[in-house]
Amino acid sequence: MFFLKKKFIKILLIVTINLTEQNTTLNLALIQWYDFKLRNQYIYGCPQLEIIKSFNFIDIEAIQDIVHIIPRFNSDNEYLVNKFIF
C-alpha cells in the first residue's frame, strides 16, 4: 500500500506506455483508493480505513511513501494503517 498526498492507495497494476510518435514514455499505476472509515477514529493509535470502488491511473512519480495497511480480521472492509513499522 502506498501514501499519496495524505491519501492511501492500493496499486493493482504497473504499466509502461511508449509513445513512439511523441518520443515519450509514461510510467503509470492503476490504483484503488482507501478512505477513512470513521473521522478521527483510531484503534491502537492507527487510523481506520475502508477500500472504496474508485480506480484511477496515476503517474508513478506521484507516489510519496510506502505504508503498511493490515486488514482487521472478522470485519468486512476494515483496515488499519500500521504506523509503527516504518
Distance bins in CASP14 RR format, pairs under 12 A and 6 or more apart:
PFRMAT RR
TARGET T0000
AUTHOR 0000-0000-0000
RMODE 2
METHOD distances of the structure
MODEL  1
1 7 0 0 0 0 0 1 0 0 0 0 0
1 8 1 0 0 1 0 0 0 0 0 0 0
1 9 1 0 0 1 0 0 0 0 0 0 0
1 10 1 0 1 0 0 0 0 0 0 0 0
1 11 1 0 0 1 0 0 0 0 0 0 0
1 12 0 0 0 0 0 1 0 0 0 0 0
1 31 0 0 0 0 0 1 0 0 0 0 0
1 32 0 0 0 0 0 1 0 0 0 0 0
1 33 0 0 0 0 0 1 0 0 0 0 0
1 34 1 0 0 1 0 0 0 0 0 0 0
1 49 0 0 0 0 1 0 0 0 0 0 0
1 51 0 0 0 0 0 1 0 0 0 0 0
1 63 0 0 0 0 0 1 0 0 0 0 0
1 65 0 0 0 0 0 1 0 0 0 0 0
1 66 1 0 0 1 0 0 0 0 0 0 0
1 67 1 0 1 0 0 0 0 0 0 0 0
1 68 1 0 0 1 0 0 0 0 0 0 0
1 69 1 0 1 0 0 0 0 0 0 0 0
1 70 0 0 0 0 1 0 0 0 0 0 0
1 71 0 0 0 0 0 1 0 0 0 0 0
1 79 0 0 0 0 1 0 0 0 0 0 0
1 80 0 0 0 0 0 1 0 0 0 0 0
1 81 0 0 0 0 1 0 0 0 0 0 0
1 82 0 0 0 0 1 0 0 0 0 0 0
1 85 0 0 0 0 0 1 0 0 0 0 0
1 86 0 0 0 0 0 1 0 0 0 0 0
2 8 1 0 0 1 0 0 0 0 0 0 0
2 9 1 0 1 0 0 0 0 0 0 0 0
2 10 1 0 0 1 0 0 0 0 0 0 0
2 11 1 0 0 1 0 0 0 0 0 0 0
2 12 0 0 0 0 0 1 0 0 0 0 0
2 14 0 0 0 0 0 1 0 0 0 0 0
2 29 0 0 0 0 1 0 0 0 0 0 0
2 31 1 0 0 1 0 0 0 0 0 0 0
2 32 0 0 0 0 0 1 0 0 0 0 0
2 33 0 0 0 0 0 1 0 0 0 0 0
2 34 0 0 0 0 1 0 0 0 0 0 0
2 58 0 0 0 0 1 0 0 0 0 0 0
2 60 0 0 0 0 1 0 0 0 0 0 0
2 62 0 0 0 0 1 0 0 0 0 0 0
2 63 1 0 1 0 0 0 0 0 0 0 0
2 64 1 0 0 1 0 0 0 0 0 0 0
2 65 1 0 0 1 0 0 0 0 0 0 0
2 66 1 0 1 0 0 0 0 0 0 0 0
2 67 1 0 0 1 0 0 0 0 0 0 0
2 68 0 0 0 0 0 1 0 0 0 0 0
2 69 0 0 0 0 1 0 0 0 0 0 0
2 81 0 0 0 0 0 1 0 0 0 0 0
2 86 0 0 0 0 0 1 0 0 0 0 0
3 9 1 0 0 1 0 0 0 0 0 0 0
3 10 0 0 0 0 0 1 0 0 0 0 0
3 11 0 0 0 0 0 1 0 0 0 0 0
3 31 0 0 0 0 0 1 0 0 0 0 0
3 34 0 0 0 0 0 1 0 0 0 0 0
3 47 0 0 0 0 0 1 0 0 0 0 0
3 49 0 0 0 0 0 1 0 0 0 0 0
3 62 0 0 0 0 0 1 0 0 0 0 0
3 63 1 0 0 1 0 0 0 0 0 0 0
3 64 1 0 1 0 0 0 0 0 0 0 0
3 65 1 0 1 0 0 0 0 0 0 0 0
3 66 1 0 0 1 0 0 0 0 0 0 0
3 67 1 0 1 0 0 0 0 0 0 0 0
3 68 0 0 0 0 0 1 0 0 0 0 0
3 69 0 0 0 0 1 0 0 0 0 0 0
3 81 0 0 0 0 1 0 0 0 0 0 0
3 83 0 0 0 0 0 1 0 0 0 0 0
3 86 0 0 0 0 1 0 0 0 0 0 0
4 10 0 0 0 0 0 1 0 0 0 0 0
4 11 0 0 0 0 0 1 0 0 0 0 0
4 29 0 0 0 0 1 0 0 0 0 0 0
4 31 1 0 0 1 0 0 0 0 0 0 0
4 32 0 0 0 0 0 1 0 0 0 0 0
4 33 0 0 0 0 1 0 0 0 0 0 0
4 34 0 0 0 0 0 1 0 0 0 0 0
4 56 0 0 0 0 0 1 0 0 0 0 0
4 58 1 0 0 1 0 0 0 0 0 0 0
4 59 0 0 0 0 0 1 0 0 0 0 0
4 60 0 0 0 0 0 1 0 0 0 0 0
4 61 0 0 0 0 0 1 0 0 0 0 0
4 62 1 0 0 1 0 0 0 0 0 0 0
4 63 1 0 1 0 0 0 0 0 0 0 0
4 64 1 0 0 1 0 0 0 0 0 0 0
4 65 0 0 0 0 1 0 0 0 0 0 0
4 66 0 0 0 0 0 1 0 0 0 0 0
4 67 0 0 0 0 0 1 0 0 0 0 0
5 33 0 0 0 0 0 1 0 0 0 0 0
5 58 0 0 0 0 0 1 0 0 0 0 0
5 62 1 0 0 1 0 0 0 0 0 0 0
5 63 0 0 0 0 1 0 0 0 0 0 0
5 64 1 0 0 1 0 0 0 0 0 0 0
5 65 0 0 0 0 0 1 0 0 0 0 0
6 34 0 0 0 0 0 1 0 0 0 0 0
6 35 0 0 0 0 0 1 0 0 0 0 0
6 36 0 0 0 0 0 1 0 0 0 0 0
6 47 0 0 0 0 0 1 0 0 0 0 0
6 64 0 0 0 0 1 0 0 0 0 0 0
6 65 0 0 0 0 0 1 0 0 0 0 0
6 67 0 0 0 0 0 1 0 0 0 0 0
6 81 0 0 0 0 0 1 0 0 0 0 0
7 31 0 0 0 0 1 0 0 0 0 0 0
7 32 0 0 0 0 0 1 0 0 0 0 0
7 33 1 0 0 1 0 0 0 0 0 0 0
7 34 1 0 0 1 0 0 0 0 0 0 0
7 35 0 0 0 0 1 0 0 0 0 0 0
7 36 0 0 0 0 1 0 0 0 0 0 0
7 47 0 0 0 0 0 1 0 0 0 0 0
7 49 0 0 0 0 0 1 0 0 0 0 0
7 52 0 0 0 0 0 1 0 0 0 0 0
7 54 0 0 0 0 0 1 0 0 0 0 0
7 56 0 0 0 0 0 1 0 0 0 0 0
7 58 0 0 0 0 0 1 0 0 0 0 0
7 62 0 0 0 0 0 1 0 0 0 0 0
7 63 0 0 0 0 0 1 0 0 0 0 0
7 64 0 0 0 0 1 0 0 0 0 0 0
7 65 0 0 0 0 0 1 0 0 0 0 0
7 67 0 0 0 0 0 1 0 0 0 0 0
7 81 0 0 0 0 0 1 0 0 0 0 0
8 31 0 0 0 0 1 0 0 0 0 0 0
8 32 0 0 0 0 1 0 0 0 0 0 0
8 33 1 0 0 1 0 0 0 0 0 0 0
8 34 1 1 0 0 0 0 0 0 0 0 0
8 35 0 0 0 0 1 0 0 0 0 0 0
8 36 0 0 0 0 1 0 0 0 0 0 0
8 37 0 0 0 0 0 1 0 0 0 0 0
8 46 0 0 0 0 0 1 0 0 0 0 0
8 47 0 0 0 0 1 0 0 0 0 0 0
8 48 0 0 0 0 0 1 0 0 0 0 0
8 49 1 0 1 0 0 0 0 0 0 0 0
8 50 0 0 0 0 0 1 0 0 0 0 0
8 51 0 0 0 0 1 0 0 0 0 0 0
8 52 0 0 0 0 0 1 0 0 0 0 0
8 54 0 0 0 0 0 1 0 0 0 0 0
8 63 0 0 0 0 0 1 0 0 0 0 0
8 64 0 0 0 0 0 1 0 0 0 0 0
8 65 0 0 0 0 0 1 0 0 0 0 0
8 66 0 0 0 0 0 1 0 0 0 0 0
8 67 1 0 0 1 0 0 0 0 0 0 0
8 68 0 0 0 0 0 1 0 0 0 0 0
8 69 1 0 0 1 0 0 0 0 0 0 0
8 79 0 0 0 0 1 0 0 0 0 0 0
8 80 0 0 0 0 0 1 0 0 0 0 0
8 81 1 0 0 1 0 0 0 0 0 0 0
8 82 0 0 0 0 0 1 0 0 0 0 0
8 83 0 0 0 0 0 1 0 0 0 0 0
9 29 0 0 0 0 1 0 0 0 0 0 0
9 30 0 0 0 0 1 0 0 0 0 0 0
9 31 1 0 1 0 0 0 0 0 0 0 0
9 32 1 0 0 1 0 0 0 0 0 0 0
9 33 1 0 1 0 0 0 0 0 0 0 0
9 34 1 0 0 1 0 0 0 0 0 0 0
9 35 0 0 0 0 0 1 0 0 0 0 0
9 49 0 0 0 0 0 1 0 0 0 0 0
9 51 0 0 0 0 1 0 0 0 0 0 0
9 52 0 0 0 0 0 1 0 0 0 0 0
9 54 0 0 0 0 1 0 0 0 0 0 0
9 55 0 0 0 0 0 1 0 0 0 0 0
9 56 0 0 0 0 1 0 0 0 0 0 0
9 57 0 0 0 0 0 1 0 0 0 0 0
9 58 1 0 0 1 0 0 0 0 0 0 0
9 60 0 0 0 0 0 1 0 0 0 0 0
9 62 0 0 0 0 1 0 0 0 0 0 0
9 63 1 0 0 1 0 0 0 0 0 0 0
9 64 0 0 0 0 0 1 0 0 0 0 0
9 65 0 0 0 0 0 1 0 0 0 0 0
9 66 0 0 0 0 0 1 0 0 0 0 0
9 67 0 0 0 0 1 0 0 0 0 0 0
9 69 0 0 0 0 1 0 0 0 0 0 0
10 29 0 0 0 0 1 0 0 0 0 0 0
10 30 0 0 0 0 1 0 0 0 0 0 0
10 31 1 0 0 1 0 0 0 0 0 0 0
10 32 1 0 1 0 0 0 0 0 0 0 0
10 33 1 0 0 1 0 0 0 0 0 0 0
10 34 1 0 0 1 0 0 0 0 0 0 0
10 35 0 0 0 0 0 1 0 0 0 0 0
10 49 0 0 0 0 0 1 0 0 0 0 0
10 50 0 0 0 0 0 1 0 0 0 0 0
10 51 1 0 0 1 0 0 0 0 0 0 0
10 52 0 0 0 0 0 1 0 0 0 0 0
10 53 0 0 0 0 0 1 0 0 0 0 0
10 54 0 0 0 0 0 1 0 0 0 0 0
10 55 0 0 0 0 1 0 0 0 0 0 0
10 56 0 0 0 0 0 1 0 0 0 0 0
10 63 0 0 0 0 0 1 0 0 0 0 0
10 66 0 0 0 0 0 1 0 0 0 0 0
10 67 0 0 0 0 0 1 0 0 0 0 0
10 69 1 0 0 1 0 0 0 0 0 0 0
10 71 0 0 0 0 0 1 0 0 0 0 0
10 79 0 0 0 0 1 0 0 0 0 0 0
11 28 0 0 0 0 0 1 0 0 0 0 0
11 29 1 0 1 0 0 0 0 0 0 0 0
11 30 1 0 0 1 0 0 0 0 0 0 0
11 31 1 0 1 0 0 0 0 0 0 0 0
11 32 0 0 0 0 1 0 0 0 0 0 0
11 33 0 0 0 0 0 1 0 0 0 0 0
11 34 0 0 0 0 0 1 0 0 0 0 0
11 55 0 0 0 0 0 1 0 0 0 0 0
11 56 0 0 0 0 0 1 0 0 0 0 0
11 57 0 0 0 0 0 1 0 0 0 0 0
11 58 0 0 0 0 1 0 0 0 0 0 0
11 60 0 0 0 0 1 0 0 0 0 0 0
11 62 0 0 0 0 0 1 0 0 0 0 0
11 63 1 0 0 1 0 0 0 0 0 0 0
11 66 0 0 0 0 0 1 0 0 0 0 0
11 67 0 0 0 0 0 1 0 0 0 0 0
11 69 0 0 0 0 0 1 0 0 0 0 0
12 28 0 0 0 0 0 1 0 0 0 0 0
12 29 1 0 0 1 0 0 0 0 0 0 0
12 30 1 0 1 0 0 0 0 0 0 0 0
12 31 1 0 0 1 0 0 0 0 0 0 0
12 32 1 0 1 0 0 0 0 0 0 0 0
12 33 0 0 0 0 0 1 0 0 0 0 0
12 51 0 0 0 0 0 1 0 0 0 0 0
12 54 0 0 0 0 0 1 0 0 0 0 0
12 55 1 0 0 1 0 0 0 0 0 0 0
12 56 0 0 0 0 0 1 0 0 0 0 0
12 57 0 0 0 0 0 1 0 0 0 0 0
12 58 0 0 0 0 0 1 0 0 0 0 0
13 27 0 0 0 0 0 1 0 0 0 0 0
13 28 0 0 0 0 1 0 0 0 0 0 0
13 29 1 0 0 1 0 0 0 0 0 0 0
13 30 1 0 1 0 0 0 0 0 0 0 0
13 31 0 0 0 0 1 0 0 0 0 0 0
13 32 0 0 0 0 0 1 0 0 0 0 0
13 55 0 0 0 0 1 0 0 0 0 0 0
13 56 0 0 0 0 0 1 0 0 0 0 0
13 57 0 0 0 0 1 0 0 0 0 0 0
13 58 0 0 0 0 0 1 0 0 0 0 0
13 60 0 0 0 0 0 1 0 0 0 0 0
14 26 0 0 0 0 0 1 0 0 0 0 0
14 27 1 0 0 1 0 0 0 0 0 0 0
14 28 1 0 0 1 0 0 0 0 0 0 0
14 29 1 0 1 0 0 0 0 0 0 0 0
14 30 1 0 0 1 0 0 0 0 0 0 0
14 31 0 0 0 0 1 0 0 0 0 0 0
14 57 0 0 0 0 0 1 0 0 0 0 0
14 58 0 0 0 0 0 1 0 0 0 0 0
14 59 0 0 0 0 0 1 0 0 0 0 0
14 60 1 0 0 1 0 0 0 0 0 0 0
14 63 0 0 0 0 0 1 0 0 0 0 0
15 25 0 0 0 0 0 1 0 0 0 0 0
15 26 0 0 0 0 1 0 0 0 0 0 0
15 27 1 0 0 1 0 0 0 0 0 0 0
15 28 1 0 1 0 0 0 0 0 0 0 0
15 29 1 0 0 1 0 0 0 0 0 0 0
15 30 1 0 0 1 0 0 0 0 0 0 0
15 31 0 0 0 0 0 1 0 0 0 0 0
15 57 0 0 0 0 1 0 0 0 0 0 0
15 58 0 0 0 0 0 1 0 0 0 0 0
15 59 0 0 0 0 0 1 0 0 0 0 0
15 60 0 0 0 0 1 0 0 0 0 0 0
16 24 0 0 0 0 0 1 0 0 0 0 0
16 25 1 0 0 1 0 0 0 0 0 0 0
16 26 1 0 0 1 0 0 0 0 0 0 0
16 27 1 0 1 0 0 0 0 0 0 0 0
16 28 1 0 0 1 0 0 0 0 0 0 0
16 29 0 0 0 0 0 1 0 0 0 0 0
16 59 0 0 0 0 0 1 0 0 0 0 0
16 60 0 0 0 0 1 0 0 0 0 0 0
17 24 0 0 0 0 1 0 0 0 0 0 0
17 25 1 0 0 1 0 0 0 0 0 0 0
17 26 1 0 1 0 0 0 0 0 0 0 0
17 27 0 0 0 0 1 0 0 0 0 0 0
17 28 1 0 0 1 0 0 0 0 0 0 0
17 29 0 0 0 0 0 1 0 0 0 0 0
17 57 0 0 0 0 1 0 0 0 0 0 0
17 59 0 0 0 0 0 1 0 0 0 0 0
17 60 0 0 0 0 0 1 0 0 0 0 0
18 24 1 0 0 1 0 0 0 0 0 0 0
18 25 1 0 1 0 0 0 0 0 0 0 0
18 26 0 0 0 0 1 0 0 0 0 0 0
18 27 0 0 0 0 0 1 0 0 0 0 0
18 28 0 0 0 0 0 1 0 0 0 0 0
19 25 1 0 0 1 0 0 0 0 0 0 0
19 26 1 0 0 1 0 0 0 0 0 0 0
25 59 0 0 0 0 0 1 0 0 0 0 0
25 60 0 0 0 0 0 1 0 0 0 0 0
26 57 0 0 0 0 1 0 0 0 0 0 0
26 58 0 0 0 0 0 1 0 0 0 0 0
26 59 1 0 0 1 0 0 0 0 0 0 0
26 60 0 0 0 0 1 0 0 0 0 0 0
26 61 0 0 0 0 0 1 0 0 0 0 0
27 57 0 0 0 0 0 1 0 0 0 0 0
27 58 0 0 0 0 0 1 0 0 0 0 0
27 59 1 0 0 1 0 0 0 0 0 0 0
27 60 1 0 1 0 0 0 0 0 0 0 0
27 61 1 0 0 1 0 0 0 0 0 0 0
27 62 0 0 0 0 0 1 0 0 0 0 0
27 63 0 0 0 0 0 1 0 0 0 0 0
28 56 0 0 0 0 1 0 0 0 0 0 0
28 57 1 0 1 0 0 0 0 0 0 0 0
28 58 1 0 0 1 0 0 0 0 0 0 0
28 59 1 0 0 1 0 0 0 0 0 0 0
28 60 1 0 0 1 0 0 0 0 0 0 0
28 61 0 0 0 0 0 1 0 0 0 0 0
28 62 0 0 0 0 1 0 0 0 0 0 0
28 63 0 0 0 0 0 1 0 0 0 0 0
29 55 0 0 0 0 0 1 0 0 0 0 0
29 56 0 0 0 0 1 0 0 0 0 0 0
29 57 1 0 0 1 0 0 0 0 0 0 0
29 58 1 0 1 0 0 0 0 0 0 0 0
29 59 1 0 0 1 0 0 0 0 0 0 0
29 60 1 0 1 0 0 0 0 0 0 0 0
29 61 0 0 0 0 1 0 0 0 0 0 0
29 62 0 0 0 0 1 0 0 0 0 0 0
29 63 1 0 0 1 0 0 0 0 0 0 0
30 54 0 0 0 0 0 1 0 0 0 0 0
30 55 1 0 0 1 0 0 0 0 0 0 0
30 56 1 0 0 1 0 0 0 0 0 0 0
30 57 1 0 1 0 0 0 0 0 0 0 0
30 58 0 0 0 0 1 0 0 0 0 0 0
30 59 0 0 0 0 0 1 0 0 0 0 0
30 60 0 0 0 0 0 1 0 0 0 0 0
31 51 0 0 0 0 0 1 0 0 0 0 0
31 52 0 0 0 0 0 1 0 0 0 0 0
31 54 0 0 0 0 1 0 0 0 0 0 0
31 55 1 0 0 1 0 0 0 0 0 0 0
31 56 1 0 1 0 0 0 0 0 0 0 0
31 57 1 0 0 1 0 0 0 0 0 0 0
31 58 1 0 1 0 0 0 0 0 0 0 0
31 59 0 0 0 0 0 1 0 0 0 0 0
31 60 0 0 0 0 0 1 0 0 0 0 0
31 62 0 0 0 0 1 0 0 0 0 0 0
31 63 0 0 0 0 1 0 0 0 0 0 0
32 49 0 0 0 0 0 1 0 0 0 0 0
32 50 0 0 0 0 0 1 0 0 0 0 0
32 51 1 0 0 1 0 0 0 0 0 0 0
32 52 1 0 0 1 0 0 0 0 0 0 0
32 53 1 0 0 1 0 0 0 0 0 0 0
32 54 1 0 0 1 0 0 0 0 0 0 0
32 55 1 0 1 0 0 0 0 0 0 0 0
32 56 0 0 0 0 1 0 0 0 0 0 0
32 57 0 0 0 0 0 1 0 0 0 0 0
32 58 0 0 0 0 0 1 0 0 0 0 0
32 69 0 0 0 0 0 1 0 0 0 0 0
32 79 0 0 0 0 0 1 0 0 0 0 0
33 49 0 0 0 0 1 0 0 0 0 0 0
33 50 0 0 0 0 1 0 0 0 0 0 0
33 51 1 0 0 1 0 0 0 0 0 0 0
33 52 1 0 1 0 0 0 0 0 0 0 0
33 53 0 0 0 0 1 0 0 0 0 0 0
33 54 1 0 1 0 0 0 0 0 0 0 0
33 55 1 0 0 1 0 0 0 0 0 0 0
33 56 1 0 0 1 0 0 0 0 0 0 0
33 58 0 0 0 0 0 1 0 0 0 0 0
34 47 0 0 0 0 1 0 0 0 0 0 0
34 48 0 0 0 0 1 0 0 0 0 0 0
34 49 1 0 1 0 0 0 0 0 0 0 0
34 50 1 0 0 1 0 0 0 0 0 0 0
34 51 1 0 1 0 0 0 0 0 0 0 0
34 52 1 0 0 1 0 0 0 0 0 0 0
34 53 0 0 0 0 0 1 0 0 0 0 0
34 54 0 0 0 0 1 0 0 0 0 0 0
34 67 0 0 0 0 1 0 0 0 0 0 0
34 69 1 0 0 1 0 0 0 0 0 0 0
34 71 0 0 0 0 0 1 0 0 0 0 0
34 77 0 0 0 0 1 0 0 0 0 0 0
34 78 0 0 0 0 0 1 0 0 0 0 0
34 79 1 0 0 1 0 0 0 0 0 0 0
34 80 0 0 0 0 0 1 0 0 0 0 0
34 81 0 0 0 0 1 0 0 0 0 0 0
35 47 0 0 0 0 0 1 0 0 0 0 0
35 48 0 0 0 0 0 1 0 0 0 0 0
35 49 1 0 0 1 0 0 0 0 0 0 0
35 50 1 0 1 0 0 0 0 0 0 0 0
35 51 0 0 0 0 1 0 0 0 0 0 0
35 52 1 0 1 0 0 0 0 0 0 0 0
35 53 0 0 0 0 0 1 0 0 0 0 0
35 54 0 0 0 0 1 0 0 0 0 0 0
35 77 0 0 0 0 0 1 0 0 0 0 0
35 78 0 0 0 0 0 1 0 0 0 0 0
35 79 0 0 0 0 0 1 0 0 0 0 0
36 42 0 0 0 0 0 1 0 0 0 0 0
36 46 0 0 0 0 0 1 0 0 0 0 0
36 47 1 0 0 1 0 0 0 0 0 0 0
36 48 1 0 0 1 0 0 0 0 0 0 0
36 49 1 0 0 1 0 0 0 0 0 0 0
36 50 1 0 0 1 0 0 0 0 0 0 0
36 51 0 0 0 0 0 1 0 0 0 0 0
36 52 0 0 0 0 0 1 0 0 0 0 0
36 78 0 0 0 0 0 1 0 0 0 0 0
36 79 0 0 0 0 0 1 0 0 0 0 0
36 80 0 0 0 0 0 1 0 0 0 0 0
36 81 0 0 0 0 1 0 0 0 0 0 0
37 43 0 0 0 0 1 0 0 0 0 0 0
37 46 0 0 0 0 0 1 0 0 0 0 0
37 47 0 0 0 0 1 0 0 0 0 0 0
37 48 1 0 1 0 0 0 0 0 0 0 0
37 49 1 0 1 0 0 0 0 0 0 0 0
37 50 1 0 1 0 0 0 0 0 0 0 0
37 51 0 0 0 0 1 0 0 0 0 0 0
37 52 0 0 0 0 0 1 0 0 0 0 0
37 72 0 0 0 0 1 0 0 0 0 0 0
37 75 0 0 0 0 1 0 0 0 0 0 0
37 76 0 0 0 0 0 1 0 0 0 0 0
37 77 0 0 0 0 1 0 0 0 0 0 0
37 78 1 0 0 1 0 0 0 0 0 0 0
37 79 0 0 0 0 1 0 0 0 0 0 0
37 80 0 0 0 0 1 0 0 0 0 0 0
37 81 0 0 0 0 0 1 0 0 0 0 0
38 47 0 0 0 0 1 0 0 0 0 0 0
38 48 1 0 1 0 0 0 0 0 0 0 0
38 49 0 0 0 0 1 0 0 0 0 0 0
38 50 0 0 0 0 1 0 0 0 0 0 0
38 78 0 0 0 0 1 0 0 0 0 0 0
38 80 0 0 0 0 0 1 0 0 0 0 0
39 47 0 0 0 0 1 0 0 0 0 0 0
39 48 0 0 0 0 1 0 0 0 0 0 0
39 49 0 0 0 0 0 1 0 0 0 0 0
40 47 0 0 0 0 1 0 0 0 0 0 0
40 48 0 0 0 0 0 1 0 0 0 0 0
41 47 1 0 0 1 0 0 0 0 0 0 0
41 48 1 0 1 0 0 0 0 0 0 0 0
41 49 0 0 0 0 0 1 0 0 0 0 0
41 50 0 0 0 0 0 1 0 0 0 0 0
41 78 0 0 0 0 0 1 0 0 0 0 0
41 80 0 0 0 0 0 1 0 0 0 0 0
42 48 1 0 0 1 0 0 0 0 0 0 0
42 49 0 0 0 0 0 1 0 0 0 0 0
42 80 0 0 0 0 1 0 0 0 0 0 0
42 81 0 0 0 0 1 0 0 0 0 0 0
42 83 0 0 0 0 1 0 0 0 0 0 0
43 49 0 0 0 0 0 1 0 0 0 0 0
43 70 0 0 0 0 0 1 0 0 0 0 0
43 72 1 0 0 1 0 0 0 0 0 0 0
43 75 0 0 0 0 0 1 0 0 0 0 0
43 78 0 0 0 0 1 0 0 0 0 0 0
43 79 0 0 0 0 0 1 0 0 0 0 0
43 80 1 0 0 1 0 0 0 0 0 0 0
43 81 0 0 0 0 0 1 0 0 0 0 0
43 82 0 0 0 0 0 1 0 0 0 0 0
43 83 0 0 0 0 0 1 0 0 0 0 0
44 70 0 0 0 0 0 1 0 0 0 0 0
44 72 0 0 0 0 0 1 0 0 0 0 0
44 80 1 0 0 1 0 0 0 0 0 0 0
44 81 0 0 0 0 0 1 0 0 0 0 0
44 82 0 0 0 0 1 0 0 0 0 0 0
44 83 0 0 0 0 1 0 0 0 0 0 0
44 84 0 0 0 0 1 0 0 0 0 0 0
45 80 0 0 0 0 1 0 0 0 0 0 0
45 81 0 0 0 0 1 0 0 0 0 0 0
45 82 0 0 0 0 1 0 0 0 0 0 0
45 83 1 0 0 1 0 0 0 0 0 0 0
45 84 0 0 0 0 1 0 0 0 0 0 0
46 67 0 0 0 0 0 1 0 0 0 0 0
46 68 0 0 0 0 1 0 0 0 0 0 0
46 69 0 0 0 0 1 0 0 0 0 0 0
46 70 0 0 0 0 1 0 0 0 0 0 0
46 72 0 0 0 0 1 0 0 0 0 0 0
46 78 0 0 0 0 0 1 0 0 0 0 0
46 79 0 0 0 0 1 0 0 0 0 0 0
46 80 1 0 1 0 0 0 0 0 0 0 0
46 81 1 0 1 0 0 0 0 0 0 0 0
46 82 1 0 0 1 0 0 0 0 0 0 0
46 83 1 0 1 0 0 0 0 0 0 0 0
46 84 0 0 0 0 1 0 0 0 0 0 0
46 85 0 0 0 0 0 1 0 0 0 0 0
47 67 0 0 0 0 0 1 0 0 0 0 0
47 69 0 0 0 0 1 0 0 0 0 0 0
47 70 0 0 0 0 0 1 0 0 0 0 0
47 72 0 0 0 0 0 1 0 0 0 0 0
47 78 0 0 0 0 0 1 0 0 0 0 0
47 79 0 0 0 0 1 0 0 0 0 0 0
47 80 1 0 0 1 0 0 0 0 0 0 0
47 81 1 0 1 0 0 0 0 0 0 0 0
47 82 0 0 0 0 0 1 0 0 0 0 0
47 83 0 0 0 0 1 0 0 0 0 0 0
48 69 0 0 0 0 0 1 0 0 0 0 0
48 70 0 0 0 0 0 1 0 0 0 0 0
48 71 0 0 0 0 0 1 0 0 0 0 0
48 72 1 0 0 1 0 0 0 0 0 0 0
48 75 0 0 0 0 1 0 0 0 0 0 0
48 77 0 0 0 0 0 1 0 0 0 0 0
48 78 1 0 0 1 0 0 0 0 0 0 0
48 79 1 0 0 1 0 0 0 0 0 0 0
48 80 1 0 0 1 0 0 0 0 0 0 0
48 81 0 0 0 0 1 0 0 0 0 0 0
49 67 0 0 0 0 0 1 0 0 0 0 0
49 68 0 0 0 0 0 1 0 0 0 0 0
49 69 1 0 0 1 0 0 0 0 0 0 0
49 70 0 0 0 0 1 0 0 0 0 0 0
49 71 0 0 0 0 1 0 0 0 0 0 0
49 72 0 0 0 0 1 0 0 0 0 0 0
49 75 0 0 0 0 0 1 0 0 0 0 0
49 77 0 0 0 0 1 0 0 0 0 0 0
49 78 1 0 0 1 0 0 0 0 0 0 0
49 79 1 0 1 0 0 0 0 0 0 0 0
49 80 1 0 0 1 0 0 0 0 0 0 0
49 81 1 0 0 1 0 0 0 0 0 0 0
49 82 0 0 0 0 0 1 0 0 0 0 0
50 69 0 0 0 0 0 1 0 0 0 0 0
50 71 0 0 0 0 0 1 0 0 0 0 0
50 72 0 0 0 0 0 1 0 0 0 0 0
50 75 0 0 0 0 1 0 0 0 0 0 0
50 76 0 0 0 0 1 0 0 0 0 0 0
50 77 1 0 1 0 0 0 0 0 0 0 0
50 78 1 0 0 1 0 0 0 0 0 0 0
50 79 1 0 0 1 0 0 0 0 0 0 0
50 80 0 0 0 0 0 1 0 0 0 0 0
50 81 0 0 0 0 0 1 0 0 0 0 0
51 69 0 0 0 0 1 0 0 0 0 0 0
51 71 0 0 0 0 1 0 0 0 0 0 0
51 76 0 0 0 0 0 1 0 0 0 0 0
51 77 1 0 0 1 0 0 0 0 0 0 0
51 78 0 0 0 0 1 0 0 0 0 0 0
51 79 1 0 0 1 0 0 0 0 0 0 0
52 77 0 0 0 0 1 0 0 0 0 0 0
52 79 0 0 0 0 0 1 0 0 0 0 0
53 77 0 0 0 0 0 1 0 0 0 0 0
56 62 0 0 0 0 0 1 0 0 0 0 0
58 64 0 0 0 0 0 1 0 0 0 0 0
65 81 0 0 0 0 0 1 0 0 0 0 0
65 83 0 0 0 0 0 1 0 0 0 0 0
65 86 1 0 0 1 0 0 0 0 0 0 0
66 81 0 0 0 0 0 1 0 0 0 0 0
66 82 0 0 0 0 0 1 0 0 0 0 0
66 85 0 0 0 0 1 0 0 0 0 0 0
66 86 1 0 0 1 0 0 0 0 0 0 0
67 79 0 0 0 0 0 1 0 0 0 0 0
67 80 0 0 0 0 0 1 0 0 0 0 0
67 81 1 0 1 0 0 0 0 0 0 0 0
67 82 1 0 0 1 0 0 0 0 0 0 0
67 83 1 0 0 1 0 0 0 0 0 0 0
67 84 0 0 0 0 0 1 0 0 0 0 0
67 85 0 0 0 0 1 0 0 0 0 0 0
67 86 1 0 0 1 0 0 0 0 0 0 0
68 79 0 0 0 0 0 1 0 0 0 0 0
68 80 0 0 0 0 1 0 0 0 0 0 0
68 81 1 0 0 1 0 0 0 0 0 0 0
68 82 1 0 1 0 0 0 0 0 0 0 0
68 83 0 0 0 0 1 0 0 0 0 0 0
68 84 0 0 0 0 1 0 0 0 0 0 0
68 85 1 0 1 0 0 0 0 0 0 0 0
68 86 1 0 0 1 0 0 0 0 0 0 0
69 78 0 0 0 0 0 1 0 0 0 0 0
69 79 1 0 1 0 0 0 0 0 0 0 0
69 80 1 0 0 1 0 0 0 0 0 0 0
69 81 1 0 1 0 0 0 0 0 0 0 0
69 82 1 0 0 1 0 0 0 0 0 0 0
69 83 0 0 0 0 0 1 0 0 0 0 0
69 85 0 0 0 0 0 1 0 0 0 0 0
69 86 0 0 0 0 0 1 0 0 0 0 0
70 78 0 0 0 0 0 1 0 0 0 0 0
70 79 1 0 0 1 0 0 0 0 0 0 0
70 80 1 0 1 0 0 0 0 0 0 0 0
70 81 0 0 0 0 1 0 0 0 0 0 0
70 82 1 0 1 0 0 0 0 0 0 0 0
70 83 0 0 0 0 0 1 0 0 0 0 0
70 84 0 0 0 0 0 1 0 0 0 0 0
70 85 0 0 0 0 1 0 0 0 0 0 0
71 77 0 0 0 0 1 0 0 0 0 0 0
71 78 1 0 0 1 0 0 0 0 0 0 0
71 79 1 0 1 0 0 0 0 0 0 0 0
71 80 0 0 0 0 1 0 0 0 0 0 0
71 81 0 0 0 0 0 1 0 0 0 0 0
71 82 0 0 0 0 0 1 0 0 0 0 0
72 78 1 0 1 0 0 0 0 0 0 0 0
72 79 1 0 0 1 0 0 0 0 0 0 0
72 80 1 0 0 1 0 0 0 0 0 0 0
72 81 0 0 0 0 0 1 0 0 0 0 0
72 82 0 0 0 0 0 1 0 0 0 0 0
73 79 0 0 0 0 0 1 0 0 0 0 0
73 80 0 0 0 0 0 1 0 0 0 0 0
END
